């Protein structure tokens, strides 16, 4: 660690900081060849994600346990990682009609840093700890995302979470350096050096997006927010989504558009109630009761009503 002007310079030992031997001449390439080189690097991302799926599954199961027990899931990140985490949390409410406090994102520097880079906020380990101390509780799950695996804001949050009795997960793109803090699940993605050294908005960011989307979607499926591969818990907040609910109901039941529209009207717009009503033949009230008894799982509600 050395002094650098008015601050401190820290050497980060991570593959994402290394020079990529395959792109040494990228500044001599044509525009199309630059894009081809970047695209070729992007091909490693799906395999890197596939290699850590067992760890992602463990993290998802911890999230399911936390949410079923009345807890919450907290994302913590900075820069690109934090923005991707914030995006994932924000999209779960309209997509799966989740309670707004099920998934909470804590981004270093707050709302302003989501749209404009702020200096030094990611180095604030005490700020990360304070976010968790203020907003989290024992029994929650805290998931930190950082390409380097060492971002102080994230590490501070994870240490505080563990001390409070929350479950902890770290997603990083640094499989060569041990985690700076103890966590329940370490998801270490091996995406290697970036096409542009240190530009973790590239392969590292892409892999984090895939992990976060897969993680949260698996949690939603396990919690019964889907029926088959259909989003039956979605909230129809605009004309496009209202049209989608009719289409989903038609896909799930094989019935005509008018019959599905009538069922949605009779259920007060509740897609799950309309679906259980149409598939089981019971009244809307009975369908709603069955869903309450199954904690919102459509398949379980149908089994309780029809035995199948």
ABEGO torsion letter per residue (X at the ends): XBBBEABBBBBBBBAAABBBAAAAAAAABBAAAAAAAAAAAAAAAAAAAAAAAAAAAAAAAAAAAAAAAGBBBBBBBBEAAAAAAAAAAAAAAAAAGBBAAABBBBBBGEAAAAABBBBGAAABAAAAAAAAAAABBBGBBBBBBBAAGABAAAAAAAAAAAAAGBBBBBBBABAABBBABBBABBBBBBAEBBABBGBAABAAAAAAAAAAAAAAAAAAAAAGABBEABBAABBBABAAAAAAAAAAAAAAAGBBAAAAAAAAAAAGGBAAAAAAAAAAGBBAAAAAAAAAAAGGBAAAAAAAAAGX
